[in-house]
Amino acid sequence: MIQVSESASKKIVEMMKDDGFDASQDYVRVGVKSGGCSGLSYELKFDKQISENDKVFEDNQIRIAVEKKSFLYLVGTTLEYSGGLNGKGFIFNNPNASRTCGCGESFSL
């Protein structure tokens, strides 16, 4: 399962609305791709559809879609949001990552 913190949930609902999505019907698509300074990087986007290769979760009123291949890297991850003057934006707290880069946008196992 992938969890969403309360702060991330509030920000996602706000951003989805701004981009023409509805958090009660649409999905936050979370994934992993090759790249970044640590080897793998996170992807986060909005989507109106899911496919048969997706795992779907709901946490804190956010519907999450993850392709099965990416799910293996993300199981147990909590998506958080940090705002403010020194805030980084969305943060993936991934228990599977053995190393992350300084910006927190990429990781390795």
N, CA, C and O of each residue as an XYZ file, in Angstrom:
436
protein
N       0.828     -1.181      0.000
C       0.000      0.000      0.000
C       0.878      1.253      0.000
O       2.000      1.245      0.507
N       0.355      2.298     -0.565
C       1.011      3.604     -0.537
C       0.106      4.539      0.253
O      -1.097      4.615      0.002
N       0.688      5.241      1.197
C      -0.091      6.134      2.052
C       0.133      7.590      1.666
O       1.149      7.941      1.066
N      -0.832      8.428      2.021
C      -0.781      9.853      1.738
C      -0.994     10.600      3.045
O      -2.003     10.396      3.721
N      -0.053     11.465      3.405
C      -0.195     12.241      4.632
C      -1.314     13.266      4.474
O      -1.749     13.553      3.360
N      -1.766     13.803      5.576
C      -2.830     14.804      5.541
C      -2.399     16.050      4.765
O      -3.182     16.596      3.987
N      -1.157     16.504      4.973
C      -0.679     17.693      4.252
C      -0.594     17.436      2.751
O      -0.925     18.313      1.953
N      -0.150     16.235      2.357
C      -0.083     15.895      0.930
C      -1.485     15.787      0.344
O      -1.718     16.215     -0.787
N      -2.410     15.226      1.093
C      -3.788     15.096      0.632
C      -4.399     16.460      0.320
O      -5.010     16.645     -0.732
N      -4.234     17.404      1.229
C      -4.782     18.748      1.026
C      -4.180     19.405     -0.220
O      -4.899     20.017     -1.010
N      -2.872     19.278     -0.392
C      -2.203     19.892     -1.539
C      -2.624     19.217     -2.852
O      -2.814     19.891     -3.864
N      -2.766     17.896     -2.832
C      -3.178     17.164     -4.026
C      -4.575     17.581     -4.458
O      -4.807     17.824     -5.642
N      -5.511     17.669     -3.513
C      -6.877     18.081     -3.833
C      -6.869     19.465     -4.470
O      -7.564     19.704     -5.457
N      -6.087     20.366     -3.907
C      -5.978     21.737     -4.429
C      -5.396     21.744     -5.846
O      -5.921     22.416     -6.733
N      -4.320     21.002     -6.051
C      -3.669     20.969     -7.359
C      -4.536     20.283     -8.413
O      -4.579     20.713     -9.566
N      -5.223     19.222     -8.014
C      -6.095     18.529     -8.950
C      -7.209     19.459     -9.423
O      -7.533     19.499    -10.610
N      -7.780     20.189     -8.503
C      -8.854     21.124     -8.853
C      -8.335     22.183     -9.824
O      -8.996     22.503    -10.812
N      -7.150     22.723     -9.539
C      -6.539     23.736    -10.405
C      -6.284     23.204    -11.819
O      -6.350     23.959    -12.789
N      -5.992     21.894    -11.933
C      -5.668     21.282    -13.227
C      -6.875     20.626    -13.902
O      -6.721     19.947    -14.917
N      -8.078     20.824    -13.345
C      -9.278     20.285    -13.967
C      -9.581     18.838    -13.625
O     -10.330     18.179    -14.345
N      -9.019     18.337    -12.551
C      -9.282     16.978    -12.095
C     -10.150     17.021    -10.847
O     -10.227     18.046    -10.169
N     -10.802     15.904    -10.549
C     -11.654     15.790     -9.363
C     -11.089     14.690     -8.473
O     -11.070     13.524     -8.866
N     -10.636     15.046     -7.298
C      -9.991     14.082     -6.404
C     -10.927     12.949     -5.986
O     -10.457     11.882     -5.590
N     -12.236     13.159     -6.068
C     -13.172     12.099     -5.682
C     -13.359     11.070     -6.802
O     -13.885      9.984     -6.558
N     -12.937     11.398     -8.018
C     -13.116     10.491     -9.157
C     -11.817     10.130     -9.860
O     -11.674      9.017    -10.367
N     -10.869     11.059     -9.894
C      -9.626     10.852    -10.637
C      -8.525     10.310     -9.731
O      -8.727     10.133     -8.530
N      -7.368     10.052    -10.317
C      -6.276      9.366     -9.625
C      -4.996     10.196     -9.601
O      -4.744     11.028    -10.473
N      -4.215      9.941     -8.584
C      -2.839     10.398     -8.560
C      -2.013      9.194     -9.008
O      -2.018      8.151     -8.355
N      -1.315      9.345    -10.109
C      -0.486      8.246    -10.612
C       0.926      8.424    -10.084
O       1.574      9.444    -10.319
N       1.389      7.408     -9.365
C       2.719      7.419     -8.771
C       3.525      6.327     -9.450
O       3.031      5.217     -9.651
N       4.775      6.641     -9.806
C       5.588      5.647    -10.483
C       7.067      5.866    -10.273
O       7.498      6.810     -9.610
N       7.835      4.958    -10.863
C       9.293      4.987    -10.788
C       9.823      4.831    -12.204
O       9.305      4.024    -12.976
N      10.853      5.600    -12.551
C      11.499      5.462    -13.855
C      13.011      5.518    -13.660
O      13.495      5.980    -12.627
N      13.740      5.051    -14.645
C      15.203      5.120    -14.600
C      15.626      6.567    -14.739
O      15.048      7.321    -15.521
N      16.638      6.950    -13.977
C      17.166      8.307    -14.077
C      17.396      8.917    -12.711
O      17.182      8.276    -11.682
N      17.825     10.139    -12.718
C      18.142     10.813    -11.462
C      19.550     10.488    -11.029
O      20.181      9.582    -11.572
N      20.041     11.219    -10.057
C      21.432     11.053     -9.638
C      21.665      9.792     -8.813
O      22.815      9.419     -8.581
N      20.594      9.122     -8.361
C      20.763      7.882     -7.601
C      20.328      6.640     -8.373
O      20.407      5.532     -7.842
N      19.870      6.801     -9.620
C      19.537      5.657    -10.456
C      18.064      5.519    -10.806
O      17.732      5.161    -11.936
N      17.176      5.794     -9.858
C      15.740      5.725    -10.088
C      15.108      7.021     -9.618
O      15.541      7.598     -8.620
N      14.093      7.484    -10.323
C      13.436      8.712     -9.894
C      11.922      8.494     -9.808
O      11.367      7.609    -10.458
N      11.285      9.308     -9.006
C       9.847      9.220     -8.785
C       9.087     10.007     -9.839
O       9.567     11.021    -10.346
N       7.895      9.524    -10.159
C       6.975     10.232    -11.044
C       5.677     10.461    -10.294
O       5.238      9.611     -9.519
N       5.072     11.602    -10.525
C       3.811     11.936     -9.881
C       3.003     12.769    -10.870
O       3.448     13.835    -11.296
N       1.826     12.291    -11.233
C       0.969     13.039    -12.152
C      -0.483     12.652    -11.885
O      -0.752     11.718    -11.129
N      -1.417     13.372    -12.505
C      -2.832     13.092    -12.349
C      -3.320     12.313    -13.559
O      -2.807     12.467    -14.667
N      -4.327     11.469    -13.324
C      -4.835     10.618    -14.396
C      -6.329     10.392    -14.180
O      -6.793     10.305    -13.043
N      -7.072     10.299    -15.271
C      -8.508     10.045    -15.195
C      -8.837      8.564    -15.366
O      -9.964      8.147    -15.099
N      -7.868      7.769    -15.807
C      -8.122      6.362    -16.103
C      -7.081      5.471    -15.447
O      -5.969      5.897    -15.135
N      -7.478      4.221    -15.249
C      -6.543      3.204    -14.768
C      -6.513      2.087    -15.803
O      -7.414      1.976    -16.635
N      -5.481      1.267    -15.748
C      -5.374      0.133    -16.666
C      -5.368     -1.155    -15.851
O      -5.309     -1.129    -14.621
N      -5.429     -2.257    -16.543
C      -5.426     -3.555    -15.857
C      -4.086     -3.845    -15.189
O      -4.004     -4.735    -14.342
N      -3.033     -3.112    -15.552
C      -1.718     -3.301    -14.940
C      -1.506     -2.422    -13.715
O      -0.404     -2.379    -13.168
N      -2.549     -1.723    -13.277
C      -2.431     -0.818    -12.125
C      -2.926     -1.469    -10.844
O      -3.863     -2.268    -10.840
N      -2.268     -1.099     -9.767
C      -2.792     -1.361     -8.429
C      -3.400     -0.045     -7.980
O      -2.833      1.022     -8.216
N      -4.562     -0.123     -7.328
C      -5.273      1.079     -6.926
C      -5.475      1.059     -5.417
O      -5.859      0.044     -4.837
N      -5.207      2.203     -4.795
C      -5.357      2.378     -3.350
C      -6.102      3.669     -3.084
O      -6.180      4.544     -3.945
N      -6.642      3.778     -1.895
C      -7.215      5.048     -1.470
C      -6.772      5.303     -0.040
O      -6.907      4.440      0.827
N      -6.243      6.494      0.198
C      -5.813      6.886      1.534
C      -6.023      8.384      1.689
O      -5.661      9.155      0.800
N      -6.590      8.796      2.785
C      -6.811     10.226      3.063
C      -7.574     10.921      1.936
O      -7.240     12.039      1.544
N      -8.603     10.243      1.423
C      -9.461     10.742      0.342
C      -8.744     10.909     -1.005
O      -9.253     11.600     -1.887
N      -7.589     10.297     -1.171
C      -6.849     10.363     -2.425
C      -6.810      8.971     -3.044
O      -6.437      7.992     -2.398
N      -7.203      8.911     -4.307
C      -7.155      7.653     -5.054
C      -5.811      7.583     -5.776
O      -5.445      8.490     -6.523
N      -5.084      6.494     -5.542
C      -3.722      6.349     -6.051
C      -3.672      5.176     -7.024
O      -4.176      4.092     -6.729
N      -3.061      5.402     -8.187
C      -2.847      4.347     -9.176
C      -1.344      4.160     -9.353
O      -0.598      5.122     -9.534
N      -0.917      2.897     -9.297
C       0.502      2.570     -9.454
C       0.616      1.370    -10.382
O      -0.016      0.339    -10.154
N       1.424      1.507    -11.432
C       1.677      0.364    -12.296
C       2.369     -0.722    -11.463
O       3.192     -0.420    -10.600
N       2.032     -1.970    -11.726
C       2.528     -3.080    -10.910
C       4.053     -3.116    -10.826
O       4.603     -3.429     -9.770
N       4.751     -2.796    -11.935
C       6.227     -2.789    -11.907
C       6.754     -1.751    -10.925
O       7.691     -2.024    -10.174
N       6.160     -0.570    -10.927
C       6.600      0.490    -10.013
C       6.236      0.158     -8.575
O       6.949      0.543     -7.648
N       5.138     -0.548     -8.384
C       4.680     -0.845     -7.032
C       5.736     -1.617     -6.242
O       5.869     -1.421     -5.034
N       6.479     -2.483     -6.904
C       7.520     -3.258     -6.223
C       8.550     -2.345     -5.558
O       9.097     -2.693     -4.511
N       8.817     -1.189     -6.150
C       9.766     -0.235     -5.596
C       9.136      0.677     -4.551
O       9.841      1.267     -3.732
N       7.810      0.794     -4.578
C       7.135      1.801     -3.768
C       6.319      1.247     -2.603
O       5.785      2.025     -1.813
N       6.210     -0.063     -2.477
C       5.382     -0.642     -1.421
C       5.807     -0.088     -0.048
O       6.990     -0.095      0.293
N       4.844      0.380      0.716
C       5.121      0.927      2.040
C       5.484      2.407      2.054
O       5.739      2.965      3.121
N       5.512      3.051      0.894
C       5.898      4.459      0.798
C       4.789      5.365      1.311
O       3.606      5.085      1.123
N       5.184      6.455      1.961
C       4.251      7.499      2.363
C       4.580      8.758      1.580
O       5.723      9.215      1.571
N       3.566      9.316      0.921
C       3.724     10.563      0.182
C       3.386     11.707      1.126
O       2.290     11.759      1.685
N       4.328     12.618      1.299
C       4.132     13.757      2.192
C       4.344     15.048      1.415
O       4.874     15.042      0.304
N       3.921     16.156      2.019
C       4.118     17.461      1.402
C       4.690     18.412      2.440
O       4.190     18.507      3.561
N       5.740     19.108      2.052
C       6.363     20.092      2.931
C       6.365     21.429      2.214
O       6.992     21.573      1.165
N       5.670     22.400      2.771
C       5.609     23.723      2.168
C       6.444     24.700      2.974
O       7.324     24.287      3.729
N       6.187     25.967      2.826
C       6.909     26.982      3.579
C       8.136     27.473      2.844
O       8.372     27.114      1.690
N       8.908     28.288      3.516
C      10.075     28.913      2.891
C      11.127     27.910      2.460
O      11.728     28.061      1.396
N      11.357     26.895      3.267
C      12.374     25.897      2.932
C      11.754     24.584      2.481
O      12.440     23.564      2.421
N      10.466     24.599      2.163
C       9.771     23.380      1.784
C      10.268     22.815      0.470
O      10.712     23.552     -0.411
N      10.188     21.488      0.345
C      10.648     20.800     -0.849
C       9.507     20.418     -1.771
O       9.761     19.979     -2.893
N       8.260     20.568     -1.346
C       7.143     20.077     -2.128
C       6.808     18.664     -1.711
O       6.824     18.350     -0.521
N       6.502     17.803     -2.673
C       6.154     16.421     -2.353
C       7.403     15.617     -2.025
O       8.437     15.734     -2.681
N       7.271     14.802     -0.990
C       8.391     13.989     -0.499
C       7.933     12.541     -0.440
O       6.871     12.245      0.107
N       8.719     11.648     -0.995
C       8.441     10.215     -0.937
C       9.255      9.615      0.206
O      10.481      9.549      0.119
N       8.599      9.183      1.266
C       9.278      8.472      2.343
C       9.188      6.986      2.024
O       8.211      6.313      2.353
N      10.244      6.494      1.369
C      10.264      5.142      0.829
C      11.156      4.252      1.688
O      12.372      4.441      1.702
N      10.572      3.273      2.415
C      11.374      2.393      3.264
C      12.261      1.435      2.477
O      13.159      0.821      3.054
N      12.030      1.295      1.174
C      12.810      0.388      0.335
C      14.091      1.024     -0.194
O      14.988      0.319     -0.656
N      14.179      2.346     -0.129
C      15.342      3.051     -0.673
C      16.536      2.892      0.259
O      16.449      3.202      1.447
N      17.638      2.412     -0.277
C      18.852      2.279      0.532
C      19.679      3.555      0.484
O      20.508      3.812      1.357
N      19.432      4.366     -0.575
C      20.165      5.618     -0.726
C      19.293      6.597     -1.496
O      18.627      6.218     -2.459
N      19.297      7.850     -1.074
C      18.568      8.881     -1.799
C      19.532     10.012     -2.102
O      20.569     10.159     -1.455
N      19.171     10.809     -3.100
C      20.012     11.970     -3.425
C      19.640     13.122     -2.494
O      18.661     13.038     -1.751
N      20.405     14.169     -2.537
C      20.165     15.323     -1.662
C      18.835     16.011     -1.882
O      18.255     16.553     -0.942
N      18.344     15.996     -3.112
C      17.069     16.660     -3.395
C      15.880     15.775     -3.076
O      14.755     16.271     -3.014
N      16.090     14.474     -2.868
C      15.014     13.567     -2.531
C      14.171     13.113     -3.705
O      13.138     12.471     -3.513
N      14.596     13.436     -4.924
C      13.807     13.079     -6.094
C      14.256     11.788     -6.751
O      13.595     11.297     -7.666
N      15.377     11.228     -6.296
C      15.800      9.945     -6.845
C      16.342      9.075     -5.718
O      16.652      9.549     -4.626
N      16.445      7.767     -6.028
C      16.839      6.804     -5.003
C      17.448      5.574     -5.648
O      17.399      5.414     -6.868
N      18.016      4.716     -4.837
C      18.483      3.416     -5.296
C      18.125      2.389     -4.237
O      17.852      2.723     -3.084
N      18.134      1.130     -4.656
C      17.787      0.045     -3.737
C      19.018     -0.688     -3.282
O      18.921     -1.636     -2.502
